[in-house]
Amino acid sequence: MTSLAHSGTVVKSSSCPSKLMEFAGGCVCGGTRYMLKSRPFALVDCHCIDCQKSAGAPYVQWGSVPRRDLVLTKGEPRKIAYANRIRSFAACCGTHLFFEDSKDSDTIDVAIASLDDPTPFPPQKAIFLEDKLPWVVIDKSLPSFQTVPKKKPAD
């Protein structure tokens, strides 16, 4: 596997096509680092009030990975339980990194902007538009939901 030293991002090597891509990320000061062993999926722009307040931003883009595919490589995030969910922040500088529905959920959400290279992960939908700030412009090509999309019943 080839490493790009300037960014810390690991990319797929053409000489090892069977190896999966890995994606590096971390906090603003570098004290907390992580590696994703799989590509994030379910990429959403979340406009809920909790994301706005916890990030100090109009919305947060999240991507999910299986819990086993998130590997901390440096530091230990501070976990904050609130509203029956867990948000993880870099203990060293406060960067918002992860979101969990519960401590034993199968997946964990990663703040896409905390990746060393977030550019390959555009949002796939916008959620919680009921809390969207009035001056935020939503890409009309994205599926958008006032809360979260309704899950289809199992067949």
One Martini backbone bead per residue (centre of mass of N, CA, C, O) as a GRO file, in nm:
protein
  155
    1MET     BB    1   0.099   0.034   0.019
    2THR     BB    2   0.044   0.375  -0.023
    3SER     BB    3   0.183   0.676   0.110
    4LEU     BB    4   0.087   1.009   0.200
    5ALA     BB    5   0.277   1.211   0.387
    6HIS     BB    6   0.129   1.498   0.372
    7SER     BB    7  -0.169   1.363   0.483
    8GLY     BB    8  -0.198   1.047   0.585
    9THR     BB    9  -0.306   0.907   0.340
   10VAL     BB   10  -0.440   0.606   0.230
   11VAL     BB   11  -0.387   0.417  -0.066
   12LYS     BB   12  -0.430   0.242  -0.336
   13SER     BB   13  -0.253  -0.009  -0.485
   14SER     BB   14  -0.185  -0.140  -0.798
   15SER     BB   15  -0.016  -0.396  -0.680
   16CYS     BB   16  -0.288  -0.435  -0.469
   17PRO     BB   17  -0.605  -0.500  -0.559
   18SER     BB   18  -0.716  -0.654  -0.289
   19LYS     BB   19  -0.693  -0.403  -0.142
   20LEU     BB   20  -0.829  -0.183   0.058
   21MET     BB   21  -0.934   0.108   0.133
   22GLU     BB   22  -0.807   0.383   0.321
   23PHE     BB   23  -0.906   0.631   0.577
   24ALA     BB   24  -0.788   0.927   0.699
   25GLY     BB   25  -0.805   1.097   1.026
   26GLY     BB   26  -0.891   1.400   1.230
   27CYS     BB   27  -0.791   1.653   1.403
   28VAL     BB   28  -0.676   1.977   1.404
   29CYS     BB   29  -0.403   1.904   1.593
   30GLY     BB   30  -0.335   1.569   1.582
   31GLY     BB   31  -0.410   1.406   1.861
   32THR     BB   32  -0.636   1.270   1.676
   33ARG     BB   33  -0.657   0.947   1.518
   34TYR     BB   34  -0.776   0.773   1.214
   35MET     BB   35  -0.912   0.468   1.057
   36LEU     BB   36  -1.062   0.354   0.761
   37LYS     BB   37  -1.156   0.025   0.624
   38SER     BB   38  -1.395   0.187   0.485
   39ARG     BB   39  -1.636   0.321   0.304
   40PRO     BB   40  -1.844   0.557   0.332
   41PHE     BB   41  -2.193   0.574   0.406
   42ALA     BB   42  -2.463   0.747   0.427
   43LEU     BB   43  -2.454   1.050   0.312
   44VAL     BB   44  -2.512   1.333   0.529
   45ASP     BB   45  -2.694   1.627   0.585
   46CYS     BB   46  -2.722   1.766   0.907
   47HIS     BB   47  -2.979   2.004   1.052
   48CYS     BB   48  -2.987   1.962   1.335
   49ILE     BB   49  -2.965   2.113   1.638
   50ASP     BB   50  -2.745   1.930   1.760
   51CYS     BB   51  -2.535   1.967   1.534
   52GLN     BB   52  -2.515   2.268   1.543
   53LYS     BB   53  -2.425   2.295   1.843
   54SER     BB   54  -2.182   2.085   1.852
   55ALA     BB   55  -2.031   2.235   1.590
   56GLY     BB   56  -2.089   2.535   1.518
   57ALA     BB   57  -2.296   2.477   1.272
   58PRO     BB   58  -2.541   2.445   1.026
   59TYR     BB   59  -2.395   2.162   0.961
   60VAL     BB   60  -2.345   1.799   0.917
   61GLN     BB   61  -2.136   1.560   0.777
   62TRP     BB   62  -2.214   1.215   0.734
   63GLY     BB   63  -2.065   0.881   0.776
   64SER     BB   64  -2.083   0.539   0.752
   65VAL     BB   65  -1.951   0.264   0.954
   66PRO     BB   66  -1.835   0.000   1.062
   67ARG     BB   67  -1.715  -0.030   1.371
   68ARG     BB   68  -1.467  -0.223   1.290
   69ASP     BB   69  -1.358   0.018   1.071
   70LEU     BB   70  -1.271   0.178   1.330
   71VAL     BB   71  -0.940   0.319   1.395
   72LEU     BB   72  -0.746   0.410   1.645
   73THR     BB   73  -0.408   0.577   1.632
   74LYS     BB   74  -0.469   0.844   1.818
   75GLY     BB   75  -0.586   0.877   2.091
   76GLU     BB   76  -0.888   0.983   2.290
   77PRO     BB   77  -1.200   1.030   2.290
   78ARG     BB   78  -1.467   1.220   2.393
   79LYS     BB   79  -1.762   1.114   2.549
   80ILE     BB   80  -2.109   1.218   2.483
   81ALA     BB   81  -2.409   1.195   2.643
   82TYR     BB   82  -2.708   1.269   2.439
   83ALA     BB   83  -3.014   1.197   2.353
   84ASN     BB   84  -2.947   0.884   2.327
   85ARG     BB   85  -2.645   0.961   2.247
   86ILE     BB   86  -2.308   0.963   2.091
   87ARG     BB   87  -2.044   1.193   2.120
   88SER     BB   88  -1.723   1.258   1.962
   89PHE     BB   89  -1.425   1.414   2.087
   90ALA     BB   90  -1.143   1.572   2.094
   91ALA     BB   91  -0.964   1.612   2.384
   92CYS     BB   92  -0.745   1.827   2.278
   93CYS     BB   93  -0.968   2.031   2.081
   94GLY     BB   94  -1.293   1.941   2.005
   95THR     BB   95  -1.333   1.778   1.770
   96HIS     BB   96  -1.576   1.652   1.569
   97LEU     BB   97  -1.611   1.293   1.489
   98PHE     BB   98  -1.856   1.121   1.635
   99PHE     BB   99  -2.154   0.897   1.599
  100GLU     BB  100  -2.396   0.734   1.820
  101ASP     BB  101  -2.673   0.555   1.906
  102SER     BB  102  -2.480   0.342   2.051
  103LYS     BB  103  -2.232   0.149   2.209
  104ASP     BB  104  -2.357  -0.119   2.016
  105SER     BB  105  -2.359  -0.037   1.741
  106ASP     BB  106  -2.279  -0.132   1.414
  107THR     BB  107  -2.249   0.174   1.368
  108ILE     BB  108  -2.058   0.471   1.270
  109ASP     BB  109  -2.022   0.812   1.266
  110VAL     BB  110  -1.851   1.041   1.048
  111ALA     BB  111  -1.689   1.329   1.010
  112ILE     BB  112  -1.604   1.414   0.698
  113ALA     BB  113  -1.419   1.673   0.761
  114SER     BB  114  -1.203   1.482   0.929
  115LEU     BB  115  -1.085   1.406   0.684
  116ASP     BB  116  -0.814   1.448   0.491
  117ASP     BB  117  -1.018   1.357   0.236
  118PRO     BB  118  -1.351   1.461   0.160
  119THR     BB  119  -1.409   1.484  -0.159
  120PRO     BB  120  -1.533   1.174  -0.220
  121PHE     BB  121  -1.800   1.275  -0.011
  122PRO     BB  122  -2.079   1.343  -0.107
  123PRO     BB  123  -2.385   1.404  -0.061
  124GLN     BB  124  -2.711   1.216  -0.067
  125LYS     BB  125  -2.853   1.385   0.173
  126ALA     BB  126  -3.107   1.568   0.354
  127ILE     BB  127  -3.159   1.639   0.705
  128PHE     BB  128  -3.352   1.816   0.914
  129LEU     BB  129  -3.508   2.074   0.779
  130GLU     BB  130  -3.672   2.183   1.027
  131ASP     BB  131  -3.374   2.316   1.134
  132LYS     BB  132  -3.297   2.494   0.919
  133LEU     BB  133  -3.142   2.751   0.815
  134PRO     BB  134  -3.259   3.007   0.612
  135TRP     BB  135  -2.959   3.057   0.456
  136VAL     BB  136  -2.957   2.772   0.364
  137VAL     BB  137  -2.860   2.594   0.076
  138ILE     BB  138  -3.013   2.347  -0.112
  139ASP     BB  139  -2.958   2.087  -0.304
  140LYS     BB  140  -3.199   1.995  -0.537
  141SER     BB  141  -3.068   1.699  -0.606
  142LEU     BB  142  -3.134   1.628  -0.319
  143PRO     BB  143  -3.257   1.442  -0.100
  144SER     BB  144  -3.522   1.556   0.123
  145PHE     BB  145  -3.583   1.597   0.489
  146GLN     BB  146  -3.742   1.697   0.773
  147THR     BB  147  -3.608   1.447   0.890
  148VAL     BB  148  -3.629   1.122   0.835
  149PRO     BB  149  -3.642   0.859   0.663
  150LYS     BB  150  -3.849   0.620   0.604
  151LYS     BB  151  -3.879   0.302   0.679
  152LYS     BB  152  -3.906   0.010   0.534
  153PRO     BB  153  -4.077  -0.256   0.548
  154ALA     BB  154  -4.047  -0.572   0.598
  155ASP     BB  155  -4.108  -0.859   0.396
   0.00000   0.00000   0.00000
